[in-house]
Amino acid sequence: MTLAALVLSMGILSGSGAATRDPWIVFVGSPDGATKPFQLFRMRLSGSGLGPVTHGRRNADDPAFSPDGGKLVFTRVGEGIFAVKPDGTKLRRLTHGAADRYPVWSPDGTTIAFLRAFRSELTLYVMRADGTKQHRLYLTPRPASRPSWTPNGRSLLVQAGGRFLQVDARTGKVERRLGLSVELAPTRLCLPSHPTGAALFTVGADPNPHDASEPRVNCSRST
């Protein structure tokens, strides 16, 4: 199988489930030049074992592994958030929000943070891993970007209200402002923190692009 198109939405198996030297990578792509909906595919880090994970009439996006590597959570664009095993079995719908995006598992695997449209703005929500107990973190400013968990699972890192924030994972209360002021669209990626919590990596426009008409994208580090 040859993938004719690939978008930058990828999950790499990590944590206790990654004892193998050749772990799985799950990514979004199209096998036929993007004339059909984008789906999730998997392959080994070595490049072997390429095959589909999902099928359907809607685009699949935003894949993220559970901490033990036994499940994936992803977005079915326009339908909601789903969970599935990496081999494509045990598909389960978790949410029904048409604009639900960017699900990410907590370090202990019990909770999933995600974004949902609330009053026309992307807003931070959390739910149990089985899709129950969905609730809005109303103390987190809006609009919000893709969240990332801190290693202890007690807080979330998110771009919200033009700032990078650390917020309480239960209430959304702002615990810390990370000292970066940004002007990015809510859909721009906020990449996960370092496993030790020592650094946060983000993607944003270069503040001093060589050509102002075409801002570059660079990776920043905040400690």
C-alpha positions in Angstrom: 0.0 0.0 0.0 1.3 3.5 -0.9 -0.1 6.6 0.8 -0.5 9.4 -1.6 -1.2 12.0 1.0 -0.2 12.5 4.6 -1.2 15.2 7.2 0.7 16.1 10.3 -1.5 14.2 12.9 0.4 11.4 14.4 0.6 9.3 17.5 3.6 7.1 18.6 3.1 4.3 21.0 4.9 5.2 24.3 4.8 4.4 28.0 4.4 0.9 29.5 3.0 -0.4 26.2 6.1 0.5 24.3 8.5 -2.3 25.5 9.0 -3.4 21.9 11.9 -1.9 20.0 9.7 -1.5 16.9 6.6 0.3 18.3 3.5 1.3 16.3 3.0 4.7 14.7 -0.5 5.8 13.9 -1.1 8.6 11.5 -3.7 10.2 9.2 -3.4 9.7 5.4 -5.2 8.9 2.2 -4.4 5.8 0.0 -5.6 7.4 -3.2 -4.5 11.1 -3.4 -7.1 12.4 -1.0 -10.1 11.8 -3.2 -11.6 9.7 -0.4 -11.9 10.6 3.3 -8.7 10.6 5.3 -8.4 7.7 7.7 -6.0 6.4 10.4 -3.2 4.1 9.4 -0.6 2.3 11.4 2.9 1.0 10.7 5.9 0.0 12.7 8.7 2.5 13.4 10.8 0.5 11.1 8.3 1.1 8.3 6.9 -2.4 8.2 3.3 -3.5 8.8 1.5 -0.6 7.0 -2.2 -0.9 7.1 -5.5 0.9 7.9 -7.0 1.3 11.3 -10.3 3.1 10.4 -12.7 3.1 7.5 -15.7 5.4 6.8 -17.3 8.2 4.9 -15.9 10.9 7.3 -12.4 12.1 7.9 -10.6 10.7 10.9 -8.1 12.9 12.6 -6.3 13.7 15.9 -5.1 10.2 17.0 -3.7 9.7 20.4 -2.6 6.4 22.2 -3.7 5.5 25.6 -0.8 5.3 28.1 -0.6 1.5 27.9 -0.9 1.5 24.1 -4.0 -0.7 24.1 -6.4 1.9 22.6 -6.5 4.9 20.4 -8.8 7.9 20.7 -9.5 10.0 17.7 -11.9 12.5 16.0 -14.3 11.5 13.4 -14.8 15.0 11.9 -18.4 16.1 12.1 -19.5 13.2 14.3 -17.5 13.2 17.5 -14.8 11.4 19.3 -14.2 7.6 19.1 -12.0 5.0 20.7 -10.6 2.0 18.9 -7.9 -0.7 19.3 -4.8 -0.2 17.2 -5.8 -3.1 15.0 -9.1 -1.4 14.2 -11.4 -3.5 16.4 -13.6 -2.6 19.3 -14.6 0.8 17.8 -16.7 2.8 20.3 -18.2 6.2 20.1 -17.4 8.5 23.1 -19.0 11.8 22.2 -21.6 13.2 19.7 -20.4 16.8 19.3 -19.9 17.6 15.7 -17.1 20.0 16.5 -15.4 17.9 19.2 -11.6 17.8 18.5 -8.1 17.0 19.9 -8.8 14.2 22.5 -5.8 13.3 24.7 -5.6 10.7 27.4 -4.5 11.4 31.0 -1.3 9.7 32.1 -3.2 7.2 34.2 -5.6 6.4 31.3 -8.8 7.2 33.3 -9.6 10.6 31.7 -9.7 12.2 28.3 -9.4 16.0 27.7 -10.8 17.4 24.5 -12.2 20.6 22.9 -15.8 21.3 22.1 -17.6 24.3 20.6 -19.4 26.3 23.3 -21.0 29.5 22.2 -19.1 29.4 19.0 -15.7 29.0 20.7 -13.5 26.0 21.2 -13.7 25.2 24.9 -11.8 22.8 27.2 -13.7 19.7 28.4 -12.9 16.5 30.1 -14.6 13.1 30.3 -14.0 9.6 31.6 -12.2 7.2 29.3 -15.5 5.5 28.5 -17.1 8.8 27.4 -19.2 9.4 30.6 -19.1 12.4 32.9 -18.4 14.9 30.2 -18.1 18.4 31.6 -16.8 21.8 30.7 -13.8 23.3 32.5 -15.6 26.6 32.8 -12.8 28.4 34.6 -10.5 28.1 31.6 -10.5 31.1 29.3 -11.8 30.7 25.7 -11.0 30.0 22.9 -8.7 27.1 23.8 -6.2 25.0 21.8 -5.3 21.4 21.9 -4.6 20.4 25.5 -1.7 18.5 26.9 -1.5 16.8 30.3 1.2 17.4 32.9 3.0 14.2 33.9 1.2 13.9 37.3 -2.2 14.1 35.6 -3.5 16.9 37.8 -3.2 19.7 35.4 -3.6 20.6 31.7 -1.4 22.8 29.5 -3.4 24.8 27.0 -3.3 27.9 24.9 -6.3 29.9 25.9 -7.3 33.5 25.8 -4.0 34.4 24.0 -1.8 32.9 26.7 -0.2 29.6 27.5 -1.7 28.3 30.8 -1.5 25.5 33.2 -5.0 24.8 34.5 -6.6 22.5 37.1 -7.8 19.3 35.3 -10.9 19.1 37.5 -12.1 22.7 37.4 -10.1 24.5 34.7 -8.9 27.1 37.2 -5.7 28.8 36.0 -2.8 27.6 38.2 0.0 29.2 36.3 0.7 31.5 33.3 3.7 30.2 31.4 5.1 33.6 30.4 4.4 33.3 26.6 2.0 35.7 24.9 0.7 34.3 21.6 -1.6 35.2 18.8 -2.4 31.9 17.2 -5.6 30.5 15.9 -7.2 28.0 18.4 -6.6 25.1 16.0 -2.8 25.6 16.0 -1.1 22.8 17.8 0.1 22.9 21.3 2.5 20.0 21.5 2.8 17.8 24.5 5.1 18.6 27.4 8.3 16.8 28.0 7.7 13.5 29.9 9.4 15.0 33.0 7.4 18.2 32.9 10.6 20.2 32.4 9.6 21.8 29.1 6.7 22.6 26.8 7.1 22.5 23.1 4.7 24.6 20.9 4.3 25.4 17.2 3.7 29.0 16.2 4.5 31.6 13.7 8.1 32.9 13.6 8.0 36.3 15.3 10.6 37.6 12.8 9.9 35.9 9.4 12.1 36.8 6.5 9.1 37.3 4.4 6.2 38.9 6.4 3.7 37.8 3.7 4.5 34.1 4.4 5.1 33.6 8.1 7.2 30.5 8.8 6.3 27.9 11.4 8.9 27.1 14.1 9.1 25.1 17.3 9.5 26.9 20.6 10.5 25.6 24.0 9.2 27.0 27.3 10.8 25.9 30.6 
